[in-house]
Amino acid sequence: MENKTIFSLLIFSMLFLACNPEKPESRPHQSIEAPVAQKVAKELTAHGDTRIDNYFWMRLSDTQKNAETPDAQTQDVLDYLKAENGYKDAAMRHTEGLQKKLYDEIVGRVKKDDSSVPYSDNGYSYYTRYEEGMDYALYCRKKLEDNAQEEIMLNGPEMAKGYSYYGIGSRSVSPDNTLLAYGIDTVSRRRYVIYFKNLETGEMLSDKLKNTSGGTVWANDNKTFFYASKDPVTLRQDKIYKHVLGTDPSQDELVFEEKDETFSCFVFKSRSDKYIMIGSDQTLSTEYRYVAANTPNGEWKIIQPRERDLEYSVDHYDDHFYIRTNLDATNFRLVKTPVTTTTKENWVDVIPHRQDILLQSFVVFKDHLVLQERVNGLRTIRVMKWNGDNDHYIEFNDPAYLSYPTTNLDFDTNILRYEYTSLTTPKSTVEYHMDTKEQTVLKQEEVLDPNFSKDNYVSERIYATARDGVKIPISIVYKKGVEKNADTPLLLYSYGSYGSSSEPSFSSNRLSLLDRGFIYAMAHIRGGQEMGRYWYEDGKLLKKKNTFTDFIDCGQHLVNEGFTSPRHMYAIGGSAGGLLMGAIMNMKPELWNGVVAAVPFVDVISTMMDETIPLTTFEFDEWGNPKNKEYYEYMKSYSPYDNVEAKAYPNTLITTGYWDSQVQYWEPAKWIAKLRELKTDDNLLIMDCDMETGHGGASGRFQRYKRTALYYAFMLDLEGMKE
């Protein structure tokens, strides 16, 4: 009895101290033995510089990963990943109840029998819907006639049975509405098998196209089909094939091969349905060729031959191609050219270049032109008639928001469909009359919480001054009544690469933090494209460190302005945003109480030196090629893995997927091993490796929220919040 009492008191003391973040010595993980990865020194030499990588052995080839019986190295890797998962489970076991509560909250806000807003195409209305308790969607259509019966084209719940991962890719119906082509990935490596289904009989065709991007494009004869295949090692989309239904796929005609390893290719159909287009692109250059969809065996013609630093995208209307291009236009302009004379000397301005407005995209209608423009860091929608009359912007009232045209397949209409959301407003699908400016909300995302109202939350947009004087926008949301002070927890997010902007949109998941008193902030740092093309140019290649220092300066600004303090500030980012997390942990570890690095790209030099790794070759213009000494030295100065050193780091949660094709699992695995070896603190350091999935996580509708619940529990636990 006495021993049991002492044991109970010890457990009570551990739980009590675990809720007090002021006493790091009391954290539950400190009583658990962390995994220690074996060290096998590997010398990596370039430009006369030698790096020692003690964890290089963690890298496996696809052949090793797919072998039925693991070899010794594979078994060592699997054992280590299993040990890390076991340690994470043990270290977070006291939060299991909180994780379940968070998961139930998040899932509970989602409408279980939801359906998308239908869109019309070629005599049918198309939509997806979910049934109660189902993780996968039903893909459906109805004829555009009274009392039409629903046709279930694909039954996701039935198809996914028995699979730990089941990704349904793009879907394309033949012009005569009788056949469906669709892609399926059961590994999570984004290598799709394309299948064909007769929608009239429900029968599956024998045609099966393997190792594809999942993209599906029909010619207008209803039997000829174009698709992109992938290099089996690098996963680069490098070939476009033509398949004729009923023929042996091994005999498919190669219509285009992209031999430049810095480019990737793809195929699509113009909105007019008159042309099939093959695009080939990399960071700084694009090239398009086309053939008439009515004559798929015809000659492919190039619109404008590729040139270094010349980017363009194409659509077709009437007798012209409409082209968005950066030719003599840093922020892009819109031009048109006759279909018969397409090279750049024939391009005529439709929307000229502007220094302060980024032309992001365009949609062509019979009587109207719709532009997606980025003004003052926010996406706007501009509507105009072809003669220039009634030129106007759709008005939005939130200080920070996201708006964009969505599915608009009908040319001959004065109705524009667009999406709108903000940090406080759930995603809304809106129809807008382009002449009268009347609007109809077709659907707004339902939040199944009786206490939810957008009026309960406050959104702000402020600016931080970066160390070089540049103003960095920050979008902020919090619940009304939350006090801003040194004890207020705050989560700061960003991405900051590839010109991909961090958009201030609504998330019902985020309510689980906001309702517990968190402030959520989004830093619109350089490397994205929020403030125009120069914003991206100032955050890549030899200016990449601006991305990291911008984020740090935004965090420091939030502290200086009294929103929070380093004891209560958290940072989160994924993929290239995970690189951001690794960099800021090395550069300013004391500014964050906790960091979540999701599928983080952290071993920059080793990955970019190896052209067999997926995505490497066509990213040289984003990060630089380390085979060039200047880029090697610059990368080495910020690469998170290479800059881990003996010092204190914040509490850290890392996630990865064993089958990740974009950031290979061994990058975060090596990183956590090195962090654990060198860090001098007693803070929590854990990794969640999903052994069944890749970069995007679980394929099911709700399974992915288990990882979100883990993220939130990690931060709430550090705040001493048990509920």
N, C-alpha and C positions, 0 to 999 in steps of 0.2 A: 504493500500500500504506500509506504513511504517513497519508494522508488518511482511509483506511478505519479505521486503528487509532485515530486521534483521534476519528472519528465514533463508533466502538464504545465508547470510553471515555466519551464524552459521554452516550451512551444509558445505559451502566451507571450513571454518576453520577446521572442523572435518576431512574432506577428505584430506586436505593438511597435517595436523598433523599426520594422519594415515599412511602416506607414509614415515614418519621420524622415524625410529626405535630408534633414539637417545633419543626420548622423550616418554618413556613408558606411561606417563600420558595421552597421546593423542590417545591411541589405542581405536578403536571403541567399543570393547567389554566392556570397562569400564563404558559405559553409559547404559549397559543392565544388568538387574538383573539376576544373575546366580541361577540355581536351588539349593535348600538346602534340602538334604535328611533327612528324619526323623531319629532320633537316638533311637535305642532300645537296651539297653545294654545286651549283651550275654556273660556270663562267659565261657571261654574255658580253662579247667584245665588239665594239663598233667605234670607228673614228679614233682609235687609240685609247678608248675609255672602256674599262671593264666593270660590269655590274655583277654582283654575286646574288643569284636567285636561289635561296635555299628551298623554295617550294615549287620549283619548275616541274617537279615530278607529278604534280597533281593534274597536269594536262593529259587528257585521253583523246585518242582519235575516234571518229565515228565508228570505225571498224571495231575498236575495242569496246565501245559502249553498246554496240548492237550484237556482240558475240553472245551465244547462248551460255557459254561457260566463261566467267571472267578470268583473265590471266592474273598474275601476281600483282602487277601494278594497278590494274583495275580494281582488284579486291582491296588494296590499300586505300585507294581513293574512296571507294564505297564505305569502307570502315570509318574513314575520317569524317565523311559527310554524315554518316549515321551517328557518330559520336557528337558532332556539333548539334545535330537535331535533338539528340538526347539531352545534351546540356541545356539547350534552349528550353526544352520541355520542363526540365527540373527547375531551372532558374525562374521560370514563369508559372510554375504550377500553382503558386498562391494566387495567381490572377485568373485561374481557369473560370471561376464563377463570374468574374468581371467580363472576361472575354465572351462568355455565353450571353451575358446580359447585353453587351454591346452588339453582338451579332443579332440577337433577337430584336433589339431596337432597330437596327439598320434594315433588316429584312422586313420587320413589321411595318415600316413606313412605305414599303413598295407594294403597289397593287398587284395581286397575284394573278388575276384573270385579265390582265391588261392587253391592249392591242394598239398598234400604230395607226396613225392617220392614213387612210387609204390614198393612193395616188392612181391616176388613170393613165393607161397606155394602150393604144391600139385596140380599143374596144373592151378592155378589161380594167377592173379596179383591183389593185394589188395591196396587200397588207400582211403584217405578221401579228400573231396573237399568242398569248400564254394562257394556259389553263391552270387552275389552282393546283399547287403542289408540284408543278412541273418545272424542271430546270432549263429546258430547251423549248424553242419556239416552234409553232406551227406556221408554215409559210403558205399563204392562201391567196386566192383570187376569186372574183365574181365577174360575170359578164355585166356590162353596163346596160342593163335592161331591168324592167320591173320584175320583182319576185325572183331574181336570179339566185340560184343555189350556190353555196360555197363549195369551192374546189380546194382540197388540201393538197398542194403540190408536194410538200415535204413535211413529214411528221417527225420533227426533231426528237421528241421524247422516245419514240419507238426506235428511230435510227441509232440513237446514242446508247441504247441499252448494252451493257457488257463492256463498255469502253471507259477507261479512267480519264481519257481526254478525247473529246470529239468536237472538232472545229468545222462548222459549215461555212464554206467560203462564199464567193460571189455566185450569183445565179443569173441566168440569162435565158429568156424565152425566145424561140425562133419567130421570125417575122409572121409566119402563118398561125402562130399561137398554139401549135400542136406539140412542140418538143421543149423540154427543159434541160439545160446543161448546168451542172453545179459541181463545185469542188469540195472535197472532204480531206481533212488532215486529222489523223488519229495519233500522231506522235508529238505534235506541238513544235515541229521544226519548220512550219510554213511551207512544206512540200506537199502539194495537193494532188489528189487523183481526181480527174474530171469524169463524171458519169453522165449518162443521157437517159432521160425518162420520157416515154410517150404519155402526154397528159390526157389523151383521149381514152386510152386503154389501161393506163397505170403500169404498163409493162416497162421493164428496163431494157435498153438496147445493149447489145454485146460490146459496143465501143467503150474502151476504157483508156484514158490518157494519163500516164503516170509522170511523176516528177515535174509538176507544173506549178505556176504561180497561183493557179486557181482562177485566173482571169478567163472570161469566156466571151467570144465575139462571133456572131453569126453574119455570114454574107446573106444577101437578100434572096438567094435561091433555096433557103431552108435546108440545105444539106452540106454546105461548105462552112468550115469552122476554123477560126484562128486562135492560137494560144501561145503563151510563152513558157519555155522550159527553163530549168535551172541547172547550173553546174552542180554536180553532186557533192563536190567538196566545198567550194566557196559559197554555194547557194546563190550566186549571181545569176540574174535572169539574162541569159546570153543568146538565146535563139528564139525565133518566131517560126512556128510550123503551121502548115495548112493541112487540115484533116477533112476528108470527105466521109460522111456517115456510111457505114457498112464496109469500109475498107480496113485493111490491117494497119494499125497505128505505126508499126515499124516501118511502113512505107510512106509515112507522111512526108510531104514536101517541105524542105527547109527553105523558107522564103526570105529570111534575113538572119544573119549572124553578126552579133556585136563582138568584134575581135579585140577591141580596145578594152583592156581589163579595168579601166577606170570608169567605164560606162556600164549602164544597165538598160535593158530594153523592155518595152511593154506594148500592148496592142489594145485599141479601143475603137469605138464607132462614134462618128460625129453626131451631134444632137439632131441634125437633119436626117440621119440614117442614110445619107447618100454616099458616105466615104468611110472606108476602114483605114485607120491611121496606125502606123508604127512609130512610137516615140523612142528615142534613145537619149539618155541624159546622164549627167554627172553634176557636181556642184556648180561648175562655172560654164557649162555648155550644154546645148540641146540640139537635137536634129529630128525632123519629122519627115516621113514619106507617106504616100497615100495611094489607094487604088479605089476605083468605084465599087461600091458594095453590090451593084448589079452585075459586075464583071470580075469576080474574084480571081480569075485566071489571067487577068490583064497585067500590064506593066506597072510596077511601082515607080512613082515619081517623087523626087525629093523636093520639099518646099523651099528650104534654105539650107545649103550644106553647113555642117558644123564649123564653128570658129571658136577659138579660145575666147572666153569672157562674153560670148554672145548667147543669151538665154531667150527662149521664146516658147509660147504655148499656143495652140491653134484650135479654132472651131470653125464651122462652116455655116453660112447662111446665104441663100439666093445664089448669086454668081461670084461670091467673094469668100475668101478665107479671112477671118478676123483673128488678129495675132496680138497677144500681150507680150511685150519685149522690153529688154533693157538696152536695146541699141540706142546709143546717145541718150540714155534715160536711166539714171541710177535708180529712181523710184518707179520705173516702168511706165510705159505708155501703151495705148491701144491704137493699132493700125489695121488697115485692110488692104487686100491685094486681090486682083482678079485670079480666079482659079487657073486661068491659062498662063499667067505670068506671076510666079510666086516668089522669086528671089528678092532680097532686101532692097534693091534699088527701085523696086516697084511699090514699096510700102508707103501708104499715105496715112497721115494722122487722122484718127477719129477722136481720140482724147490725147492731147499732147502731154509731155512730161511736166511735172510740177515738183519743185524742190521740197515742199512741205507736206505733200500728200502721196502716200504709197498706193498705187493701183494694185490691188491684191487679186481680183478675179473679175469676170464679167459674164453676163448671161444675155443672149440675143433673143429678142422676140420680133414678131412681124412688124409691130409698130413702135416698139420700145427697146431701149438699151438699159440694162441694169448693171451698175458698177458696185463692186465691193471695194471700198476705199478705206484706208486707215488714216484717221485724222486725229492728231493729238493723242496718239497711242491707242485709240479705240476704233473698232470696226464700225463703219457706217454703210448705209445702203443708199445709193443715189439712183434716181429714176429719171429718165428723160425720153422724149420722143425723138425719132430719127431726125426730125427737122429742127431739133433744139428747143422746142416748146415745152413748157411745164417741167423744166429742169429743177429737181428738188431733192432734198434728203428726207428720209423718213425720220420723224422726231422720236427721241427716246429721252426719258427723264432721269434714269438712275445715274449716279456719278461714275459708276464703273459697270460695264455690261458687255455682252457678246451678242451680236446679231449677224445673220448670214442667210443668203438665199439657199433654199433647200431643193427638193425635187420639183423641177419645172420642166416637164417633158413636152408641153403643148406650146408650139410656136405662135399659133394664131389665137392669142388671148390677151386681155388687158388685166388679168389677175396674176399677181406675183405671190408665190408662197415663200415665206421665210420663217426662220426660227429666231426666238428672242429669249434671253435669260440674263440674269444678273446675280450678284452675290446673295441677294435676298428674294429673287423671283424665280420660281421653278420654270423649267424649259417650256416654252409656249410655241405652238405651231399656228401661224397667222396667215390669213389670206388678205392681200392688200390690193385694192382697186387702183391701178396706176394712173387713172385719169381723175377720179373723184376723190382719191385719198382715203376712202372708206376702208375700215379694217374689221375683220371678223376673226376672233380667236377660235380656231377649230378644236384645239385641245391644249390644256395645260397639265403638265405632269402632276399627278395627284400625290400628296404627301399624307399617308394614312396615319395621322397623328391628330387627335382632336384638339390638342393644345397649340398646333402650328398655325401661325399667321405670319405672312411676310412683314407685317407691321410690327412684329415683336423684335425685329432685327434692324441694325443700323449699318449702313455702308458708307465708307469714306474713300477718298483718293487723295493721298498726300505725296510729297516729293522729298526724297533724300538727296543730299549733295554728295556726290562721289568725291574721292580724294583728288581727282583731276578737275573738279568743278562742274562736271556734268550732272544734270538733274535726273534722278531715277524715280519713275512713278512707283507707288506702292498702293495696291488696292487692299482694303481692310473691311472686315465684317465682324460684328460681335452682337451679343444679345443686349437689348435695352436694359439699362440698370447696371451693367457690368462696369466696375470702376477700373480706371487705368492707373495702375501704380506698380511699384516694384514687386508686389506679390502676385500680380496677375499673370497667369500662364498664357503664352503666345506661341503659336506655330507659324513659322515662316516657310513658304514654299517658293520654288522657282525651277526652271529648266535651263534656259539660256544657251541653246545650241541649235545649229542647222537653220537659223532664221525662224524657228518655231516659237511663236509667241505664247506666253502664258495668259490665258484668257479668263477674265473674272466672271465665271459662270456659277450657277447654283449647284449645290450638292446636298441631297437629303442626308447622306452619310455624315456630313460635317456637323449636322445638328447635334450629334452626340457629344461633340467637343464644345460647341457654342453654348448648349444648354447647361453645361457644367462649368461655365465661366471662362472658357478659353477665348482669346482673340485669334482670329485667323487672318494672316496677311500674305499677300502675293507680291513678290518683288519682280518688276518688269525690267530685268537686267539686260545688259548688252550681250549679244549672242543670239537673242531673239530678234524679232523684227517689229516690235511694238511701235517704235518711233520712226520707222522708215528703214530703208535698205542700209543706210549708213550705220544704224544701230547693230545690225548683223555684222557688217564688215568690221566694226570696232570690237567684236567679241569672238574672233576666230583667228586661226593661224598664229601669227606672232603677236597678236593682241588678245589672245585667249584669256590671259590673266585678268583682263577687265571684268570678265564674267564673274570671277571669284571675288575680286575686291569690291565690285558693285554689291554683291550679296552681303558681304561682311559690312559694308558701309550702310546698307539698308537696315541690317540688324542693329548696328550701333546707333543709328538714327532713332529707331524705335525705343531703344533704351534711353537715349538722351531726352526724348520727348515724353518719357514717363509712361509708356505703354506697358512696360515690363522691365525685367532685369535679367542678367545672365543666369541667375539661379532658377529662372522660370521660363527661359526661352528655348524653343525647340526648332529644329530645321528638318525639312523632308524634301527629297528629290529622288527621281528614278531614272535609270539608264544613263544618258548623258547628264541628267540631273543628279545621278548618283556620283558621277565624276565630280560635279560641283560639291556634293557633300564631302567627298574624300579630300578635296582641296581645301575647303574651309576648315575642316578638322585639323589639317596640318598647319594652316596659316594662322588660325585664330581659335584654338580649341577652348579657350576659357570663356568665349562668348555664348556657349551653348550648354544647357544642362543635358540635352539629349539630341541625338541625330538618328533619323531613319534614312538609310541608304538602300533603295529598292533596285534590284538588278543592276548594280553600279558598274560603270565602265571605269575601272581604276588602274589597270595595268597598261597604260597608254603606249609606252615605247614597245614593249614586247609584242603587243597585238598589232600595232601599226608596222612593225618590222616584218611581220609574217603574212605574206600575201595569200596564203592558203586559208586563212581564217575568214569566215564570212564577213562581208561588208568592208573589209580592209581597203581594197584597191580603189574603190570609187569614193573614198573618204579622205584621200590625200589633200584635197582642196579645202577640207574642213579643218583638219588638224595639222596638216603638213606631212611630208614624207621624212621619217627619221633617218633614211639613208642619206639625206642631206644633212651635213653636220650642224648647220645653223638651227634646223628644226629639231634635230636630236637633242641638242643642248637646251633648247627652250622647253621641249616636252619634259625633259628630265628635271627641269626646275620646278614643275608643278605636278607631275604624275603622282597621284596619291600613293600608289604602292611603293614607288621608288623613294618617296619622301617620308615614310614612316620612320620615326625616331624615338629615342628613349625620353618620353615626357608624358605628362598627364593628358588623357583624351576624355571627351565627354562620354556619357552613357550612350551606347550605340547598338542599334538593331539593323542587321543586314539581311536582305532577302535575295534569293536566286532560284533558278529552276535548272534542274539537271539537263534538260533538253533545250535550253535556251540557244537559239541560233543567232541572236544579235549581240548579246554579251555572254560569252561562254561562262559556264558555272565556275571554272577554275579561277577567274579573276577575283570574285568576292571570296572564294575559298582560300586563295593564297593571301589575300589582303587581311582577312580576320586572323589567320595564323601568324602573320608578321606583326599585326597590332598586338595580339596577345603576348607574343614573344618580347616586345620592346616597351610596351606602355608601362608607366610607373604608378598608375593609379589603381584604385580598387573598384572602379566604376563597372557597371554591367556592360558586357560585350557578348552579343549572341547573334547567331545566324539561323535563319529558317530556309532550308533548301527543300523545295518541293521536288520530289524524285519523279513525278509523273508529268510535269508541265515544262513550258518554256518561258519566253520573255513576257508574255501577256498573262501568265498565271492560269488559273483553272478556267475551263471552258463553260461550265455550267453557269446559269444565271445568278445563283446565290452563293455557290461555293467560294467565289472570289472574295466575298465579304468576310470570310473567316480570317483572311490575312489583314483586311482593314481593321477588324476587331483586335487583332494582335498589335497593329501599329498603335491604336488608340489606348489599349491596355498598358502598353509599354510606357506611354507618356503619362497617363493618369496615375499609374502606380508610382512613378517618380515624383508626382505631385502629392502623393499620400492619399489619393482618392480611391476608395474601395468600392464605391457604388457608381 
